[in-house]
Amino acid sequence: MLIVRLIVAALIGPLYVWRNFDNPSLQRYAIGSAAAVLGAGVTPIAMGQCGFAEANFQYWDDKYGDVESLLDAVGRDGDFVGACDPSLGRKTGRGDYTAIIILYIPEGSNTTYVIAADIARRTPDQAIERIIQYAKMYPFSAFVVEANNFQALMVDNLIRRSEEVGVSFPVYPITSRSNK
Protein backbone atom coordinates (compact mmCIF):
# COMPACT_ATOMS: atom_id res chain seq x y z
CA MET A 1 0.00 0.00 0.00
CA LEU A 2 2.87 2.38 0.74
CA ILE A 3 4.23 1.89 -2.77
CA VAL A 4 0.84 2.87 -4.18
CA ARG A 5 0.86 5.94 -1.93
CA LEU A 6 4.34 6.88 -3.16
CA ILE A 7 3.38 6.51 -6.80
CA VAL A 8 0.09 8.40 -6.41
CA ALA A 9 1.79 11.16 -4.44
CA ALA A 10 4.55 11.48 -7.00
CA LEU A 11 2.18 11.57 -9.94
CA ILE A 12 -0.77 13.63 -8.78
CA GLY A 13 -0.09 15.06 -5.35
CA PRO A 14 0.72 18.75 -4.95
CA LEU A 15 4.48 19.07 -4.82
CA TYR A 16 6.53 21.60 -2.95
CA VAL A 17 9.87 22.32 -4.55
CA TRP A 18 13.08 22.44 -2.54
CA ARG A 19 15.95 24.88 -2.31
CA ASN A 20 19.44 23.49 -2.84
CA PHE A 21 20.98 23.84 0.65
CA ASP A 22 24.34 22.46 -0.48
CA ASN A 23 24.74 25.37 -2.90
CA PRO A 24 22.22 28.17 -2.18
CA SER A 25 23.54 30.25 -5.06
CA LEU A 26 22.08 27.77 -7.55
CA GLN A 27 18.74 28.67 -9.10
CA ARG A 28 15.74 26.66 -8.03
CA TYR A 29 14.79 24.00 -10.51
CA ALA A 30 11.24 23.30 -11.57
CA ILE A 31 9.60 19.93 -11.43
CA GLY A 32 6.07 19.08 -12.44
CA SER A 33 6.09 15.83 -10.48
CA ALA A 34 8.69 13.49 -9.09
CA ALA A 35 7.85 11.10 -11.90
CA ALA A 36 8.77 13.75 -14.47
CA VAL A 37 12.21 14.11 -12.92
CA LEU A 38 12.79 10.39 -12.55
CA GLY A 39 13.51 9.06 -15.97
CA ALA A 40 13.64 12.40 -17.70
CA GLY A 41 17.20 11.66 -18.76
CA VAL A 42 17.83 15.34 -19.39
CA THR A 43 19.60 18.21 -17.72
CA PRO A 44 17.28 20.09 -15.32
CA ILE A 45 15.92 23.35 -16.75
CA ALA A 46 16.16 26.65 -14.90
CA MET A 47 12.81 28.09 -13.81
CA GLY A 48 12.70 30.89 -16.38
CA GLN A 49 12.96 28.35 -19.20
CA CYS A 50 10.20 25.96 -18.05
CA GLY A 51 6.77 25.49 -19.54
CA PHE A 52 5.04 26.13 -16.19
CA ALA A 53 4.83 29.27 -14.09
CA GLU A 54 7.10 29.68 -11.09
CA ALA A 55 4.36 31.75 -9.46
CA ASN A 56 2.34 28.54 -9.04
CA PHE A 57 5.02 26.79 -7.01
CA GLN A 58 5.09 26.87 -3.23
CA TYR A 59 8.45 26.43 -1.56
CA TRP A 60 8.09 24.90 1.87
CA ASP A 61 11.51 26.20 2.93
CA ASP A 62 10.33 29.80 2.48
CA LYS A 63 7.93 29.23 5.36
CA TYR A 64 9.68 26.60 7.46
CA GLY A 65 13.38 27.12 6.71
CA ASP A 66 14.57 23.56 7.25
CA VAL A 67 13.25 20.00 7.42
CA GLU A 68 13.04 19.99 11.24
CA SER A 69 10.83 23.11 11.22
CA LEU A 70 8.69 21.58 8.48
CA LEU A 71 8.19 18.42 10.54
CA ASP A 72 7.37 20.46 13.64
CA ALA A 73 4.66 22.27 11.66
CA VAL A 74 3.08 19.44 9.64
CA GLY A 75 3.68 16.55 12.01
CA ARG A 76 6.23 13.81 12.35
CA ASP A 77 3.84 10.92 11.84
CA GLY A 78 4.20 10.84 8.05
CA ASP A 79 6.38 8.84 5.72
CA PHE A 80 9.71 9.60 4.13
CA VAL A 81 9.84 7.83 0.81
CA GLY A 82 12.44 7.90 -1.91
CA ALA A 83 13.05 6.90 -5.48
CA CYS A 84 16.07 6.56 -7.72
CA ASP A 85 16.48 6.35 -11.47
CA PRO A 86 20.14 5.28 -11.71
CA SER A 87 22.54 5.81 -14.58
CA LEU A 88 26.00 4.53 -15.37
CA GLY A 89 27.40 8.01 -14.70
CA ARG A 90 29.21 8.36 -17.99
CA LYS A 91 29.79 11.88 -19.23
CA THR A 92 28.08 11.74 -22.60
CA GLY A 93 25.59 14.02 -24.27
CA ARG A 94 22.38 12.66 -22.73
CA GLY A 95 20.78 10.19 -20.39
CA ASP A 96 23.59 9.99 -17.88
CA TYR A 97 22.05 11.66 -14.86
CA THR A 98 21.03 9.76 -11.76
CA ALA A 99 17.90 11.16 -10.14
CA ILE A 100 17.30 10.66 -6.41
CA ILE A 101 14.02 12.05 -5.06
CA ILE A 102 13.13 12.22 -1.36
CA LEU A 103 9.52 13.00 -0.42
CA TYR A 104 7.75 13.54 2.88
CA ILE A 105 4.04 12.72 3.06
CA PRO A 106 2.40 13.77 6.33
CA GLU A 107 -0.13 11.31 7.74
CA GLY A 108 -3.65 12.15 6.60
CA SER A 109 -2.48 14.80 4.14
CA ASN A 110 -2.77 15.03 0.38
CA THR A 111 0.31 17.23 0.23
CA THR A 112 3.70 15.86 -0.72
CA TYR A 113 6.84 17.77 0.21
CA VAL A 114 9.94 17.40 -1.95
CA ILE A 115 12.76 17.18 0.56
CA ALA A 116 15.44 16.55 -2.06
CA ALA A 117 15.55 16.33 -5.83
CA ASP A 118 19.15 15.32 -6.28
CA ILE A 119 20.11 15.01 -9.94
CA ALA A 120 23.76 14.49 -10.85
CA ARG A 121 26.08 12.35 -12.90
CA ARG A 122 26.94 9.44 -10.61
CA THR A 123 28.21 5.92 -10.98
CA PRO A 124 25.98 3.26 -9.41
CA ASP A 125 28.37 3.05 -6.41
CA GLN A 126 28.21 6.83 -5.92
CA ALA A 127 24.40 6.72 -6.14
CA ILE A 128 24.27 3.96 -3.52
CA GLU A 129 26.47 5.99 -1.16
CA ARG A 130 24.28 9.08 -1.65
CA ILE A 131 21.09 7.07 -1.00
CA ILE A 132 22.62 5.70 2.19
CA GLN A 133 23.51 9.26 3.27
CA TYR A 134 19.86 10.20 2.80
CA ALA A 135 18.71 7.07 4.65
CA LYS A 136 20.81 8.14 7.63
CA MET A 137 19.06 11.52 7.59
CA TYR A 138 15.50 10.35 6.86
CA PRO A 139 13.89 7.09 8.06
CA PHE A 140 12.55 5.73 4.77
CA SER A 141 9.29 3.83 4.86
CA ALA A 142 10.03 2.78 1.29
CA PHE A 143 12.62 3.36 -1.38
CA VAL A 144 11.94 2.58 -5.05
CA VAL A 145 14.70 1.97 -7.61
CA GLU A 146 14.22 1.52 -11.34
CA ALA A 147 15.54 -1.97 -12.02
CA ASN A 148 15.81 -2.37 -15.79
CA ASN A 149 18.91 -4.14 -17.14
CA PHE A 150 22.07 -3.22 -15.16
CA GLN A 151 19.93 -1.32 -12.65
CA ALA A 152 18.75 -4.63 -11.14
CA LEU A 153 22.30 -5.17 -9.90
CA MET A 154 22.21 -1.78 -8.22
CA VAL A 155 19.13 -2.79 -6.23
CA ASP A 156 20.94 -5.85 -4.86
CA ASN A 157 24.06 -3.78 -4.12
CA LEU A 158 22.01 -1.06 -2.38
CA ILE A 159 20.36 -3.61 -0.09
CA ARG A 160 23.69 -5.33 0.67
CA ARG A 161 25.60 -2.07 1.26
CA SER A 162 22.90 -0.55 3.47
CA GLU A 163 22.86 -3.69 5.63
CA GLU A 164 26.67 -3.56 5.90
CA VAL A 165 26.56 -0.03 7.32
CA GLY A 166 23.58 -0.77 9.58
CA VAL A 167 20.98 1.34 7.78
CA SER A 168 17.87 -0.67 7.08
CA PHE A 169 14.98 0.39 4.84
CA PRO A 170 12.69 -1.43 2.41
CA VAL A 171 13.90 -1.24 -1.20
CA TYR A 172 11.48 -2.01 -4.01
CA PRO A 173 12.62 -2.56 -7.60
CA ILE A 174 10.40 -1.10 -10.33
CA THR A 175 10.69 -2.33 -13.90
CA SER A 176 9.74 0.28 -16.46
CA ARG A 177 7.86 -1.03 -19.46
CA SER A 178 7.44 2.21 -21.38
CA ASN A 179 9.73 4.38 -23.44
CA LYS A 180 11.07 7.50 -21.81
ChimeraX commands (.cxc) that place a marker at each C-alpha (Angstrom):
marker #1 position 0.00,0.00,0.00 radius 0.5
marker #1 position 2.87,2.38,0.74 radius 0.5
marker #1 position 4.23,1.89,-2.77 radius 0.5
marker #1 position 0.84,2.87,-4.18 radius 0.5
marker #1 position 0.86,5.94,-1.93 radius 0.5
marker #1 position 4.34,6.88,-3.16 radius 0.5
marker #1 position 3.38,6.51,-6.80 radius 0.5
marker #1 position 0.09,8.40,-6.41 radius 0.5
marker #1 position 1.79,11.16,-4.44 radius 0.5
marker #1 position 4.55,11.48,-7.00 radius 0.5
marker #1 position 2.18,11.57,-9.94 radius 0.5
marker #1 position -0.77,13.63,-8.78 radius 0.5
marker #1 position -0.09,15.06,-5.35 radius 0.5
marker #1 position 0.72,18.75,-4.95 radius 0.5
marker #1 position 4.48,19.07,-4.82 radius 0.5
marker #1 position 6.53,21.60,-2.95 radius 0.5
marker #1 position 9.87,22.32,-4.55 radius 0.5
marker #1 position 13.08,22.44,-2.54 radius 0.5
marker #1 position 15.95,24.88,-2.31 radius 0.5
marker #1 position 19.44,23.49,-2.84 radius 0.5
marker #1 position 20.98,23.84,0.65 radius 0.5
marker #1 position 24.34,22.46,-0.48 radius 0.5
marker #1 position 24.74,25.37,-2.90 radius 0.5
marker #1 position 22.22,28.17,-2.18 radius 0.5
marker #1 position 23.54,30.25,-5.06 radius 0.5
marker #1 position 22.08,27.77,-7.55 radius 0.5
marker #1 position 18.74,28.67,-9.10 radius 0.5
marker #1 position 15.74,26.66,-8.03 radius 0.5
marker #1 position 14.79,24.00,-10.51 radius 0.5
marker #1 position 11.24,23.30,-11.57 radius 0.5
marker #1 position 9.60,19.93,-11.43 radius 0.5
marker #1 position 6.07,19.08,-12.44 radius 0.5
marker #1 position 6.09,15.83,-10.48 radius 0.5
marker #1 position 8.69,13.49,-9.09 radius 0.5
marker #1 position 7.85,11.10,-11.90 radius 0.5
marker #1 position 8.77,13.75,-14.47 radius 0.5
marker #1 position 12.21,14.11,-12.92 radius 0.5
marker #1 position 12.79,10.39,-12.55 radius 0.5
marker #1 position 13.51,9.06,-15.97 radius 0.5
marker #1 position 13.64,12.40,-17.70 radius 0.5
marker #1 position 17.20,11.66,-18.76 radius 0.5
marker #1 position 17.83,15.34,-19.39 radius 0.5
marker #1 position 19.60,18.21,-17.72 radius 0.5
marker #1 position 17.28,20.09,-15.32 radius 0.5
marker #1 position 15.92,23.35,-16.75 radius 0.5
marker #1 position 16.16,26.65,-14.90 radius 0.5
marker #1 position 12.81,28.09,-13.81 radius 0.5
marker #1 position 12.70,30.89,-16.38 radius 0.5
marker #1 position 12.96,28.35,-19.20 radius 0.5
marker #1 position 10.20,25.96,-18.05 radius 0.5
marker #1 position 6.77,25.49,-19.54 radius 0.5
marker #1 position 5.04,26.13,-16.19 radius 0.5
marker #1 position 4.83,29.27,-14.09 radius 0.5
marker #1 position 7.10,29.68,-11.09 radius 0.5
marker #1 position 4.36,31.75,-9.46 radius 0.5
marker #1 position 2.34,28.54,-9.04 radius 0.5
marker #1 position 5.02,26.79,-7.01 radius 0.5
marker #1 position 5.09,26.87,-3.23 radius 0.5
marker #1 position 8.45,26.43,-1.56 radius 0.5
marker #1 position 8.09,24.90,1.87 radius 0.5
marker #1 position 11.51,26.20,2.93 radius 0.5
marker #1 position 10.33,29.80,2.48 radius 0.5
marker #1 position 7.93,29.23,5.36 radius 0.5
marker #1 position 9.68,26.60,7.46 radius 0.5
marker #1 position 13.38,27.12,6.71 radius 0.5
marker #1 position 14.57,23.56,7.25 radius 0.5
marker #1 position 13.25,20.00,7.42 radius 0.5
marker #1 position 13.04,19.99,11.24 radius 0.5
marker #1 position 10.83,23.11,11.22 radius 0.5
marker #1 position 8.69,21.58,8.48 radius 0.5
marker #1 position 8.19,18.42,10.54 radius 0.5
marker #1 position 7.37,20.46,13.64 radius 0.5
marker #1 position 4.66,22.27,11.66 radius 0.5
marker #1 position 3.08,19.44,9.64 radius 0.5
marker #1 position 3.68,16.55,12.01 radius 0.5
marker #1 position 6.23,13.81,12.35 radius 0.5
marker #1 position 3.84,10.92,11.84 radius 0.5
marker #1 position 4.20,10.84,8.05 radius 0.5
marker #1 position 6.38,8.84,5.72 radius 0.5
marker #1 position 9.71,9.60,4.13 radius 0.5
marker #1 position 9.84,7.83,0.81 radius 0.5
marker #1 position 12.44,7.90,-1.91 radius 0.5
marker #1 position 13.05,6.90,-5.48 radius 0.5
marker #1 position 16.07,6.56,-7.72 radius 0.5
marker #1 position 16.48,6.35,-11.47 radius 0.5
marker #1 position 20.14,5.28,-11.71 radius 0.5
marker #1 position 22.54,5.81,-14.58 radius 0.5
marker #1 position 26.00,4.53,-15.37 radius 0.5
marker #1 position 27.40,8.01,-14.70 radius 0.5
marker #1 position 29.21,8.36,-17.99 radius 0.5
marker #1 position 29.79,11.88,-19.23 radius 0.5
marker #1 position 28.08,11.74,-22.60 radius 0.5
marker #1 position 25.59,14.02,-24.27 radius 0.5
marker #1 position 22.38,12.66,-22.73 radius 0.5
marker #1 position 20.78,10.19,-20.39 radius 0.5
marker #1 position 23.59,9.99,-17.88 radius 0.5
marker #1 position 22.05,11.66,-14.86 radius 0.5
marker #1 position 21.03,9.76,-11.76 radius 0.5
marker #1 position 17.90,11.16,-10.14 radius 0.5
marker #1 position 17.30,10.66,-6.41 radius 0.5
marker #1 position 14.02,12.05,-5.06 radius 0.5
marker #1 position 13.13,12.22,-1.36 radius 0.5
marker #1 position 9.52,13.00,-0.42 radius 0.5
marker #1 position 7.75,13.54,2.88 radius 0.5
marker #1 position 4.04,12.72,3.06 radius 0.5
marker #1 position 2.40,13.77,6.33 radius 0.5
marker #1 position -0.13,11.31,7.74 radius 0.5
marker #1 position -3.65,12.15,6.60 radius 0.5
marker #1 position -2.48,14.80,4.14 radius 0.5
marker #1 position -2.77,15.03,0.38 radius 0.5
marker #1 position 0.31,17.23,0.23 radius 0.5
marker #1 position 3.70,15.86,-0.72 radius 0.5
marker #1 position 6.84,17.77,0.21 radius 0.5
marker #1 position 9.94,17.40,-1.95 radius 0.5
marker #1 position 12.76,17.18,0.56 radius 0.5
marker #1 position 15.44,16.55,-2.06 radius 0.5
marker #1 position 15.55,16.33,-5.83 radius 0.5
marker #1 position 19.15,15.32,-6.28 radius 0.5
marker #1 position 20.11,15.01,-9.94 radius 0.5
marker #1 position 23.76,14.49,-10.85 radius 0.5
marker #1 position 26.08,12.35,-12.90 radius 0.5
marker #1 position 26.94,9.44,-10.61 radius 0.5
marker #1 position 28.21,5.92,-10.98 radius 0.5
marker #1 position 25.98,3.26,-9.41 radius 0.5
marker #1 position 28.37,3.05,-6.41 radius 0.5
marker #1 position 28.21,6.83,-5.92 radius 0.5
marker #1 position 24.40,6.72,-6.14 radius 0.5
marker #1 position 24.27,3.96,-3.52 radius 0.5
marker #1 position 26.47,5.99,-1.16 radius 0.5
marker #1 position 24.28,9.08,-1.65 radius 0.5
marker #1 position 21.09,7.07,-1.00 radius 0.5
marker #1 position 22.62,5.70,2.19 radius 0.5
marker #1 position 23.51,9.26,3.27 radius 0.5
marker #1 position 19.86,10.20,2.80 radius 0.5
marker #1 position 18.71,7.07,4.65 radius 0.5
marker #1 position 20.81,8.14,7.63 radius 0.5
marker #1 position 19.06,11.52,7.59 radius 0.5
marker #1 position 15.50,10.35,6.86 radius 0.5
marker #1 position 13.89,7.09,8.06 radius 0.5
marker #1 position 12.55,5.73,4.77 radius 0.5
marker #1 position 9.29,3.83,4.86 radius 0.5
marker #1 position 10.03,2.78,1.29 radius 0.5
marker #1 position 12.62,3.36,-1.38 radius 0.5
marker #1 position 11.94,2.58,-5.05 radius 0.5
marker #1 position 14.70,1.97,-7.61 radius 0.5
marker #1 position 14.22,1.52,-11.34 radius 0.5
marker #1 position 15.54,-1.97,-12.02 radius 0.5
marker #1 position 15.81,-2.37,-15.79 radius 0.5
marker #1 position 18.91,-4.14,-17.14 radius 0.5
marker #1 position 22.07,-3.22,-15.16 radius 0.5
marker #1 position 19.93,-1.32,-12.65 radius 0.5
marker #1 position 18.75,-4.63,-11.14 radius 0.5
marker #1 position 22.30,-5.17,-9.90 radius 0.5
marker #1 position 22.21,-1.78,-8.22 radius 0.5
marker #1 position 19.13,-2.79,-6.23 radius 0.5
marker #1 position 20.94,-5.85,-4.86 radius 0.5
marker #1 position 24.06,-3.78,-4.12 radius 0.5
marker #1 position 22.01,-1.06,-2.38 radius 0.5
marker #1 position 20.36,-3.61,-0.09 radius 0.5
marker #1 position 23.69,-5.33,0.67 radius 0.5
marker #1 position 25.60,-2.07,1.26 radius 0.5
marker #1 position 22.90,-0.55,3.47 radius 0.5
marker #1 position 22.86,-3.69,5.63 radius 0.5
marker #1 position 26.67,-3.56,5.90 radius 0.5
marker #1 position 26.56,-0.03,7.32 radius 0.5
marker #1 position 23.58,-0.77,9.58 radius 0.5
marker #1 position 20.98,1.34,7.78 radius 0.5
marker #1 position 17.87,-0.67,7.08 radius 0.5
marker #1 position 14.98,0.39,4.84 radius 0.5
marker #1 position 12.69,-1.43,2.41 radius 0.5
marker #1 position 13.90,-1.24,-1.20 radius 0.5
marker #1 position 11.48,-2.01,-4.01 radius 0.5
marker #1 position 12.62,-2.56,-7.60 radius 0.5
marker #1 position 10.40,-1.10,-10.33 radius 0.5
marker #1 position 10.69,-2.33,-13.90 radius 0.5
marker #1 position 9.74,0.28,-16.46 radius 0.5
marker #1 position 7.86,-1.03,-19.46 radius 0.5
marker #1 position 7.44,2.21,-21.38 radius 0.5
marker #1 position 9.73,4.38,-23.44 radius 0.5
marker #1 position 11.07,7.50,-21.81 radius 0.5
marker link #1:1,2 radius 0.2
marker link #1:2,3 radius 0.2
marker link #1:3,4 radius 0.2
marker link #1:4,5 radius 0.2
marker link #1:5,6 radius 0.2
marker link #1:6,7 radius 0.2
marker link #1:7,8 radius 0.2
marker link #1:8,9 radius 0.2
marker link #1:9,10 radius 0.2
marker link #1:10,11 radius 0.2
marker link #1:11,12 radius 0.2
marker link #1:12,13 radius 0.2
marker link #1:13,14 radius 0.2
marker link #1:14,15 radius 0.2
marker link #1:15,16 radius 0.2
marker link #1:16,17 radius 0.2
marker link #1:17,18 radius 0.2
marker link #1:18,19 radius 0.2
marker link #1:19,20 radius 0.2
marker link #1:20,21 radius 0.2
marker link #1:21,22 radius 0.2
marker link #1:22,23 radius 0.2
marker link #1:23,24 radius 0.2
marker link #1:24,25 radius 0.2
marker link #1:25,26 radius 0.2
marker link #1:26,27 radius 0.2
marker link #1:27,28 radius 0.2
marker link #1:28,29 radius 0.2
marker link #1:29,30 radius 0.2
marker link #1:30,31 radius 0.2
marker link #1:31,32 radius 0.2
marker link #1:32,33 radius 0.2
marker link #1:33,34 radius 0.2
marker link #1:34,35 radius 0.2
marker link #1:35,36 radius 0.2
marker link #1:36,37 radius 0.2
marker link #1:37,38 radius 0.2
marker link #1:38,39 radius 0.2
marker link #1:39,40 radius 0.2
marker link #1:40,41 radius 0.2
marker link #1:41,42 radius 0.2
marker link #1:42,43 radius 0.2
marker link #1:43,44 radius 0.2
marker link #1:44,45 radius 0.2
marker link #1:45,46 radius 0.2
marker link #1:46,47 radius 0.2
marker link #1:47,48 radius 0.2
marker link #1:48,49 radius 0.2
marker link #1:49,50 radius 0.2
marker link #1:50,51 radius 0.2
marker link #1:51,52 radius 0.2
marker link #1:52,53 radius 0.2
marker link #1:53,54 radius 0.2
marker link #1:54,55 radius 0.2
marker link #1:55,56 radius 0.2
marker link #1:56,57 radius 0.2
marker link #1:57,58 radius 0.2
marker link #1:58,59 radius 0.2
marker link #1:59,60 radius 0.2
marker link #1:60,61 radius 0.2
marker link #1:61,62 radius 0.2
marker link #1:62,63 radius 0.2
marker link #1:63,64 radius 0.2
marker link #1:64,65 radius 0.2
marker link #1:65,66 radius 0.2
marker link #1:66,67 radius 0.2
marker link #1:67,68 radius 0.2
marker link #1:68,69 radius 0.2
marker link #1:69,70 radius 0.2
marker link #1:70,71 radius 0.2
marker link #1:71,72 radius 0.2
marker link #1:72,73 radius 0.2
marker link #1:73,74 radius 0.2
marker link #1:74,75 radius 0.2
marker link #1:75,76 radius 0.2
marker link #1:76,77 radius 0.2
marker link #1:77,78 radius 0.2
marker link #1:78,79 radius 0.2
marker link #1:79,80 radius 0.2
marker link #1:80,81 radius 0.2
marker link #1:81,82 radius 0.2
marker link #1:82,83 radius 0.2
marker link #1:83,84 radius 0.2
marker link #1:84,85 radius 0.2
marker link #1:85,86 radius 0.2
marker link #1:86,87 radius 0.2
marker link #1:87,88 radius 0.2
marker link #1:88,89 radius 0.2
marker link #1:89,90 radius 0.2
marker link #1:90,91 radius 0.2
marker link #1:91,92 radius 0.2
marker link #1:92,93 radius 0.2
marker link #1:93,94 radius 0.2
marker link #1:94,95 radius 0.2
marker link #1:95,96 radius 0.2
marker link #1:96,97 radius 0.2
marker link #1:97,98 radius 0.2
marker link #1:98,99 radius 0.2
marker link #1:99,100 radius 0.2
marker link #1:100,101 radius 0.2
marker link #1:101,102 radius 0.2
marker link #1:102,103 radius 0.2
marker link #1:103,104 radius 0.2
marker link #1:104,105 radius 0.2
marker link #1:105,106 radius 0.2
marker link #1:106,107 radius 0.2
marker link #1:107,108 radius 0.2
marker link #1:108,109 radius 0.2
marker link #1:109,110 radius 0.2
marker link #1:110,111 radius 0.2
marker link #1:111,112 radius 0.2
marker link #1:112,113 radius 0.2
marker link #1:113,114 radius 0.2
marker link #1:114,115 radius 0.2
marker link #1:115,116 radius 0.2
marker link #1:116,117 radius 0.2
marker link #1:117,118 radius 0.2
marker link #1:118,119 radius 0.2
marker link #1:119,120 radius 0.2
marker link #1:120,121 radius 0.2
marker link #1:121,122 radius 0.2
marker link #1:122,123 radius 0.2
marker link #1:123,124 radius 0.2
marker link #1:124,125 radius 0.2
marker link #1:125,126 radius 0.2
marker link #1:126,127 radius 0.2
marker link #1:127,128 radius 0.2
marker link #1:128,129 radius 0.2
marker link #1:129,130 radius 0.2
marker link #1:130,131 radius 0.2
marker link #1:131,132 radius 0.2
marker link #1:132,133 radius 0.2
marker link #1:133,134 radius 0.2
marker link #1:134,135 radius 0.2
marker link #1:135,136 radius 0.2
marker link #1:136,137 radius 0.2
marker link #1:137,138 radius 0.2
marker link #1:138,139 radius 0.2
marker link #1:139,140 radius 0.2
marker link #1:140,141 radius 0.2
marker link #1:141,142 radius 0.2
marker link #1:142,143 radius 0.2
marker link #1:143,144 radius 0.2
marker link #1:144,145 radius 0.2
marker link #1:145,146 radius 0.2
marker link #1:146,147 radius 0.2
marker link #1:147,148 radius 0.2
marker link #1:148,149 radius 0.2
marker link #1:149,150 radius 0.2
marker link #1:150,151 radius 0.2
marker link #1:151,152 radius 0.2
marker link #1:152,153 radius 0.2
marker link #1:153,154 radius 0.2
marker link #1:154,155 radius 0.2
marker link #1:155,156 radius 0.2
marker link #1:156,157 radius 0.2
marker link #1:157,158 radius 0.2
marker link #1:158,159 radius 0.2
marker link #1:159,160 radius 0.2
marker link #1:160,161 radius 0.2
marker link #1:161,162 radius 0.2
marker link #1:162,163 radius 0.2
marker link #1:163,164 radius 0.2
marker link #1:164,165 radius 0.2
marker link #1:165,166 radius 0.2
marker link #1:166,167 radius 0.2
marker link #1:167,168 radius 0.2
marker link #1:168,169 radius 0.2
marker link #1:169,170 radius 0.2
marker link #1:170,171 radius 0.2
marker link #1:171,172 radius 0.2
marker link #1:172,173 radius 0.2
marker link #1:173,174 radius 0.2
marker link #1:174,175 radius 0.2
marker link #1:175,176 radius 0.2
marker link #1:176,177 radius 0.2
marker link #1:177,178 radius 0.2
marker link #1:178,179 radius 0.2
marker link #1:179,180 radius 0.2
view
